[in-house]
Amino acid sequence: MFLPRGFSPLNCSPDSPQGGGGRSLRRRWPGRRSLHDGPMPPSQKKHLAASLTACSGALAYTVSKVDLAREGKLGMPGFPAPAEAYAAVADVETAQLANAALGLLMAVVSLLLVRLPRTPLLRWPVLVVSWAGIAMVGAGVLGFGARAAGLAPSLGATPPHMLTALAALLVGAVWAAAWTVATVSATRSHRGQRAAIAHR
């Protein structure tokens, strides 16, 4: 087998004269980072941090629901449910475990925002679930915040353990904010990749 003079497998990089294979890989996978791309841009670092923070918030929610299911309690950490709420729930443990499963789903969706799927059958459900989850978490933070401030007595009494309630509200607020940033950033990044492909 005859090879061109100066050819070496070690030189097959996207930036080398023999690196055609690397360039074709980059054409097929636009936006894919490699060791030759240098440091991650600040915008991508922000996007990654927001996605991981949103995932952490979802996991914290999941753990709290599993703990409440084990104790047979409704509500949220720091926000016990009113006594009359138990009459409407046949099985408290099953209900809270279902909420925990929902938390795991939201954690997976948050991780998918790190690199938004290109297939529309996956991309659109990820975005829809993200925005629905953001609305749900945001509404929960507002509602429980109003309850903690004594502005919504219909939602329950003022939390007996205020520090725990405030910590839960902080986690929820950071979770909703990070999830919003990650979703917006993922959408913009996907549009930018599509525009780059269209102009090639």
C-alpha positions as CSV (number, residue, x, y, z in Angstrom):
1,M,0.0,0.0,0.0
2,F,1.4,3.4,-1.0
3,L,0.9,6.5,1.2
4,P,1.6,10.1,0.3
5,R,4.9,11.4,1.5
6,G,4.7,12.9,4.9
7,F,1.5,11.2,5.8
8,S,1.0,10.3,9.4
9,P,-2.2,9.1,11.2
10,L,-1.3,11.5,14.0
11,N,-1.7,14.4,11.6
12,C,-5.3,13.6,10.8
13,S,-6.9,16.5,12.7
14,P,-9.4,19.0,11.5
15,D,-6.7,21.7,11.1
16,S,-4.1,19.6,9.3
17,P,-3.8,19.2,5.5
18,Q,-4.6,15.5,5.8
19,G,-7.5,16.2,8.2
20,G,-10.3,15.9,5.7
21,G,-11.9,13.2,7.8
22,G,-12.0,15.5,10.8
23,R,-13.5,18.3,8.7
24,S,-16.2,16.0,7.3
25,L,-17.0,15.0,10.9
26,R,-17.4,18.6,11.9
27,R,-19.6,19.2,8.9
28,R,-21.9,16.3,9.9
29,W,-22.0,17.4,13.5
30,P,-22.1,21.2,13.6
31,G,-21.5,22.7,17.0
32,R,-19.7,19.6,18.2
33,R,-16.7,20.5,20.3
34,S,-13.4,18.7,20.2
35,L,-10.0,19.1,21.8
36,H,-9.0,21.4,18.9
37,D,-11.7,24.0,19.6
38,G,-10.0,25.6,22.6
39,P,-11.7,26.8,25.8
40,M,-15.5,26.7,26.1
41,P,-17.0,30.2,25.4
42,P,-18.6,32.0,28.3
43,S,-22.1,31.6,26.8
44,Q,-21.7,27.8,26.6
45,K,-20.4,27.7,30.2
46,K,-23.5,29.7,31.3
47,H,-25.8,27.4,29.4
48,L,-24.1,24.3,30.9
49,A,-24.2,25.7,34.4
50,A,-27.9,26.6,34.0
51,S,-28.8,23.1,32.7
52,L,-27.0,21.4,35.5
53,T,-28.5,23.7,38.1
54,A,-32.0,23.0,36.8
55,C,-31.2,19.3,36.9
56,S,-30.1,19.6,40.5
57,G,-33.3,21.4,41.4
58,A,-35.3,18.6,39.9
59,L,-33.3,16.0,41.8
60,A,-33.8,18.0,45.1
61,Y,-37.5,18.0,44.4
62,T,-37.4,14.2,43.8
63,V,-35.6,13.4,47.0
64,S,-38.0,15.6,49.0
65,K,-41.0,13.8,47.6
66,V,-39.5,10.3,48.3
67,D,-38.8,11.4,51.9
68,L,-42.4,12.7,52.3
69,A,-43.7,9.4,50.8
70,R,-41.7,7.5,53.3
71,E,-43.2,9.6,56.1
72,G,-46.7,9.4,54.6
73,K,-47.1,13.2,54.4
74,L,-48.4,15.6,51.8
75,G,-47.1,19.0,51.0
76,M,-43.6,20.3,50.6
77,P,-40.6,20.6,52.9
78,G,-41.5,23.4,55.3
79,F,-45.0,23.5,54.0
80,P,-47.2,20.8,55.6
81,A,-50.5,20.2,53.8
82,P,-53.7,21.1,55.6
83,A,-55.5,18.2,57.4
84,E,-58.4,18.3,54.9
85,A,-56.1,17.7,52.0
86,Y,-55.6,14.1,53.1
87,A,-59.3,13.3,52.6
88,A,-58.9,13.9,48.9
89,V,-55.9,11.5,48.5
90,A,-56.5,7.8,48.7
91,D,-52.9,6.8,49.0
92,V,-50.4,9.4,50.2
93,E,-47.3,7.3,49.5
94,T,-48.3,6.5,45.9
95,A,-49.2,10.1,45.3
96,Q,-45.8,11.4,46.5
97,L,-43.9,8.7,44.7
98,A,-45.7,9.8,41.5
99,N,-44.5,13.3,42.2
100,A,-41.0,11.9,42.6
101,A,-41.2,10.2,39.2
102,L,-42.2,13.5,37.7
103,G,-39.1,15.1,39.3
104,L,-36.9,12.5,37.7
105,L,-38.5,13.3,34.3
106,M,-37.8,17.0,34.8
107,A,-34.2,16.2,35.7
108,V,-33.7,14.2,32.5
109,V,-35.3,17.0,30.4
110,S,-33.0,19.5,32.0
111,L,-30.0,17.4,31.0
112,L,-31.3,17.1,27.4
113,L,-31.1,20.9,27.3
114,V,-27.3,20.7,27.4
115,R,-27.5,19.6,23.8
116,L,-31.0,19.9,22.4
117,P,-32.0,16.9,20.3
118,R,-32.1,17.6,16.6
119,T,-34.9,15.2,15.9
120,P,-38.2,17.2,16.1
121,L,-39.9,14.2,17.7
122,L,-37.6,14.7,20.7
123,R,-36.8,18.4,20.5
124,W,-40.3,19.7,20.8
125,P,-41.4,17.5,23.7
126,V,-38.2,18.6,25.6
127,L,-39.1,22.3,25.0
128,V,-42.8,21.8,25.8
129,V,-42.0,19.9,29.0
130,S,-39.4,22.5,30.0
131,W,-41.8,25.5,29.6
132,A,-44.6,23.6,31.4
133,G,-42.3,22.7,34.2
134,I,-41.0,26.3,34.5
135,A,-44.6,27.5,34.8
136,M,-45.4,24.9,37.4
137,V,-42.3,25.5,39.5
138,G,-42.8,29.3,39.2
139,A,-46.4,29.1,40.2
140,G,-45.5,26.9,43.2
141,V,-42.8,29.4,44.4
142,L,-45.3,32.3,44.2
143,G,-48.1,30.3,45.9
144,F,-45.9,29.0,48.7
145,G,-44.2,32.4,49.0
146,A,-47.6,34.0,49.5
147,R,-48.5,31.4,52.1
148,A,-45.2,32.0,54.0
149,A,-45.9,35.7,54.0
150,G,-49.4,35.1,55.4
151,L,-51.0,36.6,52.2
152,A,-52.8,33.4,51.2
153,P,-54.5,31.7,54.2
154,S,-56.6,29.6,51.9
155,L,-53.4,27.8,50.9
156,G,-52.7,26.8,54.4
157,A,-51.3,28.2,57.7
158,T,-48.1,30.0,58.0
159,P,-45.2,27.4,58.0
160,P,-44.2,26.3,61.5
161,H,-40.6,26.0,60.5
162,M,-39.9,29.2,58.6
163,L,-36.2,28.5,57.9
164,T,-37.0,25.3,56.2
165,A,-39.8,26.9,54.2
166,L,-37.5,29.8,53.1
167,A,-34.8,27.3,52.1
168,A,-37.4,25.4,50.0
169,L,-38.6,28.7,48.4
170,L,-34.9,29.6,47.5
171,V,-34.3,26.2,45.9
172,G,-37.5,26.5,43.9
173,A,-36.7,30.1,42.7
174,V,-33.2,29.1,41.7
175,W,-34.5,26.0,39.9
176,A,-37.1,28.0,37.9
177,A,-34.6,30.7,37.0
178,A,-31.9,28.3,35.9
179,W,-34.4,26.2,33.9
180,T,-35.6,29.3,32.1
181,V,-32.1,30.3,31.2
182,A,-31.2,26.8,30.0
183,T,-34.3,26.6,27.9
184,V,-33.9,30.0,26.2
185,S,-30.2,29.3,25.6
186,A,-30.8,25.9,24.1
187,T,-33.4,27.3,21.8
188,R,-31.1,30.1,20.6
189,S,-28.2,27.7,20.2
190,H,-30.3,25.3,18.1
191,R,-31.5,28.2,15.9
192,G,-27.9,29.4,15.4
193,Q,-26.8,25.9,14.3
194,R,-29.6,25.7,11.8
195,A,-28.7,29.1,10.4
196,A,-25.1,28.1,10.1
197,I,-26.0,24.9,8.2
198,A,-28.3,26.9,5.9
199,H,-25.5,29.3,4.9
200,R,-23.0,26.6,4.0
